[in-house]
Amino acid sequence: MIKPCVTAAMVAASLLGAAASWAADGVALATVAVQTAGAAAADRASYDGVVEAVRQSTLSAQVPGAIVALNVKAGDRVRAGQELLRIDARAANQSAAASAAQVEAARAMMNVSSKDYERQKQLFQKQYISQAALDRSLAQFQAAQAQVQALQAQTDAAQTQSRFFVINAPYAGIVSDVPATLGDMAMPGHPLVVMYDPSAMRVSAAVPPNSPASPGANAPIQLEIPALASNPALITPTALKLLPSVDAATHSAQMQLALPDKLQGLAPGMFARVWLPAKGAAAGSERLYVLLSAVVRRAEMTGVYVVGAQGRPVLRQVRLGQAQGERVEVLSGLDAADKVAADPQAAAKVR
């Protein structure tokens, strides 16, 4: 009966020791307060956008056939008019050759009719034949001419269709995707090559319908593309356009902002952030900031360690905005009363 009591006492002492140790770790953990900016500083609001090409094309075939030549791959730069792929056109070429042969045969018959008509005119002038015989000869000649014109039109159509079996680049650009492979059966409307023009890029974002349609002098409209580490953090668009239509589901309008030509490394699909004057959007809201050194980045997750009332840190995911010196704005995930661990590595060791 004594041993169980001793064992219970030892377990209780161990738990109290662990709790004391954890509490000691929690007390020793340095924290920083979430910095706030009043309504006067909330002069801008951010909206998520995406980089897209002004000219982006999905090329497909106009005629069915097997792909016999594939000359490009994703990432290749192509010039205007360059051959991208070729579809088996043997049947179409043979049809065009047959049409051309029919034109030659019809032209030979027309020449015979023309000579016969000339002879008939001479005989009519000497009154050896009647007017009806001359008219029949003229009708045969005119029918031969019409036959040549009809067959020539068919030949031109066959030759034009034979050119549909070659897919050429409509402009100079970059091939972003080639969903087809050599030997595939190309069908009309089925995508074969996707390309875009890198010389003209823009950012498209969903914004409130009452957003400014032109940049202001006091609160300019700016862009941020985090993937462009070598470029300035904030980019001034060269032009912008607010589309007049409003989405019925999100009640937002689409804004298109042209990017400067000097930017390098842009690709369609990159994440972008649009900073607009907060008038009519989020004016009067309080903005929160944390130190950049307190931010934890793990793969696609961005968060901070929030220290609770008992001193225990908990990793919380946050959504960050624009960085300003050693601090960064927190768009969501934190409150002004939260305490953030100053050293995320030390907070991660606390159990």
Backbone hydrogen bonds, N-H to C=O, Kabsch-Sander energy under -0.5 kcal/mol:
donor,donor_aa,acceptor,acceptor_aa,energy
5,C,1,M,-0.8
6,V,2,I,-2.1
7,T,3,K,-2.5
8,A,4,P,-2.5
9,A,5,C,-2.1
10,M,6,V,-2.1
11,V,7,T,-2.3
12,A,8,A,-2.4
13,A,9,A,-2.4
14,S,10,M,-2.2
15,L,11,V,-2.5
16,L,12,A,-2.4
17,G,13,A,-2.2
18,A,14,S,-2.3
19,A,15,L,-2.6
20,A,16,L,-2.4
21,S,17,G,-2.5
22,W,18,A,-2.9
23,A,19,A,-2.6
24,A,20,A,-2.3
25,D,21,S,-2.2
26,G,22,W,-2.5
27,V,23,A,-2.3
28,A,24,A,-2.0
29,L,25,D,-0.9
32,V,340,V,-3.3
34,V,338,D,-1.2
35,Q,33,A,-0.5
35,Q,289,Y,-2.1
37,A,287,R,-2.2
41,A,38,G,-1.1
42,A,38,G,-0.6
42,A,39,A,-0.5
43,D,41,A,-2.3
45,A,276,L,-2.8
47,Y,274,V,-2.0
49,G,272,A,-3.3
50,V,204,S,-2.0
51,V,270,M,-2.6
52,E,202,R,-2.9
54,V,200,A,-2.3
55,R,200,A,-0.5
56,Q,54,V,-0.6
57,S,195,M,-2.8
59,L,57,S,-0.6
59,L,193,V,-3.3
61,A,187,M,-0.5
61,A,190,H,-0.6
62,Q,164,F,-0.5
65,G,186,A,-1.8
67,I,184,D,-2.8
68,V,66,A,-0.6
68,V,86,R,-2.1
69,A,86,R,-1.6
71,N,84,L,-2.7
72,V,84,L,-0.5
75,G,175,V,-3.9
76,D,73,K,-1.9
78,V,173,G,-2.6
81,G,169,A,-3.1
82,Q,79,R,-1.9
84,L,167,I,-3.2
85,L,167,I,-1.3
86,R,69,A,-2.6
87,I,165,F,-3.6
88,D,66,A,-3.1
93,N,89,A,-2.5
94,Q,90,R,-2.3
95,S,91,A,-2.1
96,A,92,A,-2.2
97,A,93,N,-2.3
98,A,94,Q,-2.4
99,S,95,S,-2.1
100,A,96,A,-2.1
101,A,97,A,-2.0
102,Q,98,A,-2.1
103,V,99,S,-1.7
104,E,100,A,-1.8
105,A,101,A,-2.2
106,A,102,Q,-2.4
107,R,103,V,-2.4
108,A,104,E,-2.0
109,M,105,A,-2.0
110,M,106,A,-2.0
111,N,107,R,-2.0
112,V,108,A,-1.9
113,S,109,M,-2.3
114,S,110,M,-2.4
115,K,111,N,-2.2
116,D,112,V,-2.4
117,Y,113,S,-2.3
118,E,114,S,-1.9
119,R,115,K,-2.1
120,Q,116,D,-2.4
121,K,117,Y,-1.9
122,Q,118,E,-1.7
123,L,119,R,-2.3
124,F,120,Q,-2.2
125,Q,121,K,-2.1
126,K,122,Q,-1.3
127,Q,124,F,-1.3
128,Y,123,L,-3.0
129,I,123,L,-0.6
134,L,130,S,-1.6
135,D,131,Q,-2.4
136,R,132,A,-2.2
137,S,133,A,-1.9
138,L,134,L,-2.2
139,A,135,D,-2.4
140,Q,136,R,-2.2
141,F,137,S,-1.9
142,Q,138,L,-2.5
143,A,139,A,-2.4
144,A,140,Q,-2.0
145,Q,141,F,-2.0
146,A,142,Q,-2.3
147,Q,143,A,-2.1
148,V,144,A,-1.9
149,Q,145,Q,-2.1
150,A,146,A,-2.3
151,L,147,Q,-2.4
152,Q,148,V,-2.3
153,A,149,Q,-2.0
154,Q,150,A,-2.0
155,T,151,L,-2.1
156,D,152,Q,-2.3
157,A,153,A,-2.2
158,A,154,Q,-2.3
159,Q,155,T,-2.5
160,T,156,D,-2.4
161,Q,157,A,-2.4
162,S,158,A,-1.7
163,R,159,Q,-0.8
163,R,160,T,-0.8
164,F,161,Q,-1.3
165,F,162,S,-0.9
166,V,163,R,-1.2
167,I,85,L,-2.5
168,N,166,V,-0.6
169,A,82,Q,-2.3
173,G,78,V,-1.8
174,I,196,Y,-2.7
175,V,76,D,-3.0
176,S,174,I,-0.6
176,S,194,V,-2.2
177,D,194,V,-1.8
180,A,192,L,-1.1
183,G,67,I,-1.7
184,D,181,T,-2.0
186,A,65,G,-3.3
186,A,184,D,-0.8
189,G,61,A,-1.2
190,H,187,M,-2.2
192,L,59,L,-3.1
193,V,59,L,-1.5
194,V,177,D,-3.0
195,M,57,S,-2.4
196,Y,174,I,-2.2
197,D,55,R,-2.3
200,A,197,D,-1.1
202,R,52,E,-2.6
203,V,257,L,-2.7
204,S,50,V,-2.6
205,A,255,M,-2.3
206,A,48,D,-0.8
207,V,205,A,-0.6
207,V,253,A,-2.9
211,S,208,P,-1.7
216,G,219,A,-0.9
222,Q,275,W,-1.8
223,L,235,I,-2.9
224,E,273,R,-2.0
228,L,225,I,-1.7
229,A,227,A,-1.5
231,N,228,L,-0.9
235,I,223,L,-2.9
238,T,258,A,-1.7
239,A,258,A,-0.6
241,K,256,Q,-2.5
243,L,241,K,-0.7
243,L,254,Q,-2.8
247,D,252,S,-2.8
251,H,247,D,-1.9
253,A,207,V,-3.1
254,Q,245,S,-0.6
255,M,205,A,-3.0
255,M,253,A,-0.5
256,Q,241,K,-2.9
257,L,203,V,-2.7
258,A,239,A,-2.9
259,L,201,M,-2.4
263,L,260,P,-0.9
269,G,51,V,-3.5
270,M,267,A,-1.6
272,A,49,G,-2.0
273,R,224,E,-2.9
274,V,47,Y,-3.2
275,W,222,Q,-3.1
275,W,273,R,-0.5
276,L,45,A,-2.9
276,L,274,V,-0.6
278,A,43,D,-2.2
281,A,278,A,-2.3
282,A,278,A,-1.1
283,A,278,A,-1.3
284,G,39,A,-0.5
285,S,282,A,-1.5
287,R,37,A,-1.8
288,L,330,V,-0.7
289,Y,35,Q,-2.8
290,V,328,V,-2.1
292,L,326,E,-2.9
294,A,291,L,-1.2
295,V,292,L,-1.3
296,V,303,G,-3.7
298,R,296,V,-0.5
298,R,301,M,-2.7
301,M,298,R,-2.8
303,G,296,V,-2.7
304,V,316,R,-2.2
306,V,304,V,-0.7
306,V,314,V,-2.9
307,V,305,Y,-0.5
307,V,339,K,-2.6
308,G,306,V,-0.5
308,G,312,R,-2.1
311,G,308,G,-1.4
314,V,306,V,-2.2
316,R,304,V,-3.0
318,V,302,T,-2.6
319,R,332,S,-2.3
320,L,318,V,-0.5
321,G,329,E,-3.1
324,Q,327,R,-3.1
327,R,324,Q,-1.7
328,V,290,V,-2.5
329,E,322,Q,-2.0
330,V,288,L,-2.8
331,L,319,R,-3.0
331,L,329,E,-0.6
332,S,319,R,-1.2
338,D,335,D,-1.3
339,K,307,V,-0.5
340,V,32,V,-2.8
341,A,305,Y,-3.0
342,A,30,A,-2.1
343,D,30,A,-0.6
347,A,343,D,-2.0
348,A,344,P,-1.9
349,K,345,Q,-0.7
349,K,346,A,-0.6
350,V,346,A,-0.5
350,V,347,A,-0.8
